[in-house]
Amino acid sequence: MATKDVIYGINGPVVTVRNTRTFSMMEMVYVGESRLVGEIIGINDKLTTIQVYEETTGLKPGDPVYGTGTPMNVLLGPGIIDNIFDGIERPLKAIEEKSGSFISRGASVSSLDLDKYWNVKIKVKVGDELNSGAIYATCRETAIIEHRFMVPPTLSGTVTKVEPNGKYRLMDTIVTIKDAKGEEHDLTLCQKWPIKTARPCLNRLPATIPLITGQRVIDTMFPISKGGTAAIPGGFGTGKTMTQHQLAKWCDADIIVYVGCGERGNEMSQVLDEFSELIDPKSGRPMTDRTVLIANTSNMPVAAREASIYTGLTLAEYYRDMGYHVAIMADSTSRWAEALREISGRLEEMPAEEGFPAYLPSRLSQFYERAGRVDTLCGSEGSVTIIGAVSPQGSDFSEPVTQNTKRFTRCFWALDKSLAYARHYPAINWMDSYSEYFTDLDPWFRDNLGEDFIKYRNKVTAILHEESTLMEIVKLIGSDVLPDEQKLVIETAKAIRVGFLQQNAFHKDDTFVPLEKQKLMMKAILHLYAKAKHIIAAAIPISSILELGLFERLAKMKYDIPNSKPEMFDELIADIDTALATLTN
């Protein structure tokens, strides 16, 4: 190790060292005889302040602190997919084999298996010029994911030595390059990268391609782009985790990074169990073949919560640079913000609103602004989409974490407690939620689904807003006094809510719905609305229309019409016309 000093003071996860000029800002250090992982977060002429990512019980003044000379980093290479890490990329499976069910302090286990052999195919030859990010070899990491070994972003040069195709371990040299200064660098199957530093890209691309989730309320009403950002705020029991599970399983991202940040231990263990049993609908393989799980439960050291977010982001960017589309689920950023608040209090910093540190907005922006769709250094296209859950106490969306998150995300999927208690899932409130991606994504929807899709969506939104206004009147004086035309709006809005916005995650046809079927469902609802409006205008009472049972049939069409048979919507619309014709004859 580069340096060694001793502890002067300890305050929870915050450790101070006195009279040292050997450390640098953001340097990773090992604290105490157990070599607990820490990071330098403050330096002045008298004290160096260290944030320790492990439990500091048992530390005492005089214990050694070892410097590394490098920033807090993670090891990147094959073996990340289908693995479960803690907040500082320690593999929980390997730790369990070594120390049992509980993580021992200072557990010294390599993030990735250094002894495992990977079947590597070399893609370059002697004399090739390799730029930063160039792919020099590949291997099959899982049955779904091909791992692409890239020249580190800080290197480029000419290939001087190449090993043959074969089986290699992570630290084995397979390619050697010489840079412009004449220095040779060995390229292995892995590289390290500081978690607080965003990985570079060639060019950032506009948000013009949607992330297809198969969830109607998201894809149609509040879409998100690939490389976009979204917040899912909601109180306890509103379905944040369930919504993220659905998105993880069904969205058209290549790789999922799920970060359980400060969640309850039993909930996190349920997540791990469920992901291990899920089957990827696209490949038929286990979901874990394209998933990375980072488990940082609420009883783990608070400092590691902050690290877990950046660890997950760095892993996501690494696979983005290979040309994959990655979605990162952060559950939840509120727990992460609470960790910031606790550490800020230990550091005796001036608190801002509700005790959160004044730099909470900048930390949130650093997190969400690492999302994006990019041209990668290797010449392909990749993206990182960030979907962060927010857990406001008492479902109060005016609290600082939710309000500041809204500043840096362009999608806001507000979960509603009353909808959740009424068993309406996803419990996304269509009045409080919004998406700012319509302008960017509408050309894609227009090209792939036609102008009608946008027209139907706008009409459905208008009906829901009109219903909201009418319900205020109904609460005051009842629905009987409303004219039939307004009663029709309420009945149509009910069909939209129950038949379109509400979705059953356990039904084979309703758990994922293609965009084409979403369009046809809106078409059927609006067709009945338009026809019924004409009939009411002809002085036929709405009660006669309701007696036909057509609205009930629309509520069940999501189950009655399989995803593979869109032609059945023509039959449904024909049946609607036939039934309504009996009223006008």
Number of C-alpha atoms within 10 A of each C-alpha: 9 11 13 16 20 19 21 18 17 18 12 18 21 22 27 21 22 17 13 15 13 12 22 18 16 20 19 25 28 21 29 22 12 17 17 21 24 28 25 23 16 15 19 11 9 11 17 23 23 28 25 25 25 24 19 20 10 7 19 15 14 13 14 21 23 22 22 17 17 17 19 23 21 21 18 21 25 24 18 23 22 16 20 20 24 24 29 28 25 21 21 21 13 18 20 13 9 14 11 12 11 9 16 15 15 17 16 14 14 13 22 22 16 14 10 12 13 18 13 21 18 18 13 18 16 14 14 13 16 21 19 17 23 23 21 21 20 20 19 15 20 16 11 19 18 14 22 26 25 26 25 19 15 9 16 19 22 19 22 17 17 19 15 11 14 13 13 19 19 21 15 15 17 23 23 19 25 20 17 11 7 10 9 16 17 15 20 20 24 20 17 12 21 19 21 18 15 18 18 15 21 15 12 15 14 15 18 21 19 21 21 23 23 23 29 26 23 23 19 24 20 21 28 30 27 26 27 29 24 26 26 26 30 26 19 12 13 26 21 26 20 15 19 20 17 17 23 23 21 19 18 19 22 19 26 27 23 25 30 31 32 29 22 13 16 10 13 22 14 11 18 17 11 13 19 15 11 14 16 18 12 12 11 10 15 18 24 23 21 23 25 24 24 27 28 28 23 17 10 20 20 28 25 27 32 24 23 26 28 24 26 27 30 24 23 27 25 21 24 27 28 23 21 22 26 30 31 29 27 27 26 25 27 24 24 25 23 19 22 21 22 18 21 19 15 15 15 9 14 11 14 13 11 10 15 23 21 15 12 19 19 11 15 19 15 16 19 21 16 22 24 24 26 25 19 23 23 20 16 14 21 25 29 30 27 27 26 26 26 26 23 19 12 11 19 13 18 10 14 20 25 23 12 16 25 16 11 19 21 19 23 25 25 24 26 24 21 12 16 17 12 10 12 20 22 26 26 29 19 20 11 11 18 19 18 15 19 20 10 16 18 20 16 14 20 14 9 12 15 14 13 15 21 19 13 19 16 13 13 21 16 13 19 20 14 15 21 15 11 17 14 11 14 14 9 8 11 11 16 9 11 14 12 19 16 16 18 22 18 20 16 24 24 19 21 23 17 18 23 22 22 23 24 16 16 9 11 12 18 20 16 24 21 17 21 13 21 21 19 19 24 22 20 18 23 18 15 18 19 11 14 23 18 12 20 18 11 10 9 16 16 18 12 13 18 14 9 15 12 18 21 14 15 24 20 14 17 24 16 12 18 16 20 10 9 14 13 16 17 12 11 17 16 12 13 22 15 11 15 18 12 9 13 9 5
